[in-house]
């Protein structure tokens, strides 16, 4: 018997969080923070624990690396199975390791992305049990534990301020600052949630867009700068790309595979979907 703990992370209320206002910059920042909370920050917290607690971590990918360690061999404290699409799955040696990680990630999200609701479920299982493999464990956790946690979660009721406090123009929460002046737009009152969204939008523009667009191009920050003729009517096309039945494809992936084969296959598919996107 080799008992391990699987941890599944999910988020709730993402649509309302992203589109809580009609300012595109805030929408972009919201989307970026959602991606960070279930991907980049997960890896960041794991690396922190590796340094602080002397954990042995494997942030797995689909590639077959030389001397790659696996958690089932007892050489690792934690292994990241996959992160993407708003879901994250990890493996830990013990429930205490899983809870220690979850506490750090929750604190990070509360500080850096207020308004995001994180849902977490842990489940212990026997790695060597051929009748109840990792695929079945993850499906059960997602269908039962995660869904149950979402239904039982208490909706956040933030304090809306007092008679002497100003309100954020986007969320109506207590304003903590003014937005930065953006070209001809006047600064406006913002809450801590919007402040973090605008910071994230700026980081996205500075970091991610530079990876996409060559340095000789300028990225337009206003629709009027996208090349239309001044004074003429113009149209903007919104292109939305989505994959049909991708969730079903991921679900079908793990059937008739042992645990390690399943992990390798889902990492390969996650990588391919990310590259295609």
Rosetta blueprint (number, residue, H / E / L):
1 X L
2 X L
3 X E
4 X E
5 X E
6 X E
7 X E
8 X E
9 X E
10 X E
11 X E
12 X E
13 X L
14 X H
15 X H
16 X H
17 X H
18 X H
19 X L
20 X L
21 X L
22 X L
23 X L
24 X H
25 X H
26 X H
27 X H
28 X H
29 X H
30 X H
31 X H
32 X H
33 X H
34 X H
35 X H
36 X H
37 X H
38 X H
39 X H
40 X H
41 X H
42 X H
43 X H
44 X H
45 X H
46 X H
47 X H
48 X H
49 X H
50 X H
51 X H
52 X H
53 X L
54 X L
55 X L
56 X L
57 X E
58 X E
59 X E
60 X L
61 X L
62 X L
63 X L
64 X L
65 X L
66 X L
67 X L
68 X L
69 X L
70 X L
71 X H
72 X H
73 X H
74 X L
75 X L
76 X L
77 X L
78 X E
79 X E
80 X E
81 X E
82 X E
83 X E
84 X E
85 X L
86 X L
87 X E
88 X E
89 X E
90 X E
91 X E
92 X E
93 X L
94 X L
95 X H
96 X H
97 X H
98 X H
99 X H
100 X H
101 X H
102 X H
103 X H
104 X H
105 X H
106 X H
107 X H
108 X H
109 X H
110 X H
111 X H
112 X H
113 X L
114 X L
115 X L
116 X L
117 X E
118 X E
119 X E
120 X E
121 X E
122 X E
123 X E
124 X E
125 X E
126 X E
127 X L
128 X L
129 X L
130 X L
131 X L
132 X L
133 X L
134 X H
135 X H
136 X H
137 X H
138 X H
139 X H
140 X H
141 X H
142 X H
143 X H
144 X H
145 X H
146 X H
147 X H
148 X H
149 X H
150 X H
151 X H
152 X H
153 X L
154 X L
155 X L
156 X L
157 X L
158 X L
159 X L
160 X L
161 X L
162 X L
163 X L
164 X L
165 X L
166 X L
167 X E
168 X L
169 X L
170 X L
171 X L
172 X L
173 X L
174 X E
175 X E
176 X E
177 X E
178 X E
179 X L
180 X L
181 X L
182 X E
183 X L
184 X L
185 X E
186 X L
187 X L
188 X L
189 X E
190 X E
191 X E
192 X H
193 X H
194 X H
195 X H
196 X H
197 X H
198 X H
199 X H
200 X H
201 X H
202 X H
203 X H
204 X H
205 X H
206 X H
207 X H
208 X H
209 X H
210 X H
211 X H
212 X H
213 X L
214 X L
215 X L
216 X L
217 X L
218 X L
219 X L
220 X L
221 X L
222 X L
223 X H
224 X H
225 X H
226 X L
227 X L
228 X L
229 X L
230 X L
231 X L
232 X L
233 X L
234 X L
235 X L
236 X L
237 X L
238 X L
239 X L
240 X L
241 X L
242 X L
243 X L
244 X L
245 X L
246 X H
247 X H
248 X H
249 X H
250 X H
251 X H
252 X H
253 X H
254 X L
255 X L
256 X L
257 X L
258 X L
259 X H
260 X H
261 X H
262 X H
263 X H
264 X H
265 X H
266 X H
267 X H
268 X H
269 X H
270 X H
271 X H
272 X H
273 X H
274 X H
275 X H
276 X H
277 X L
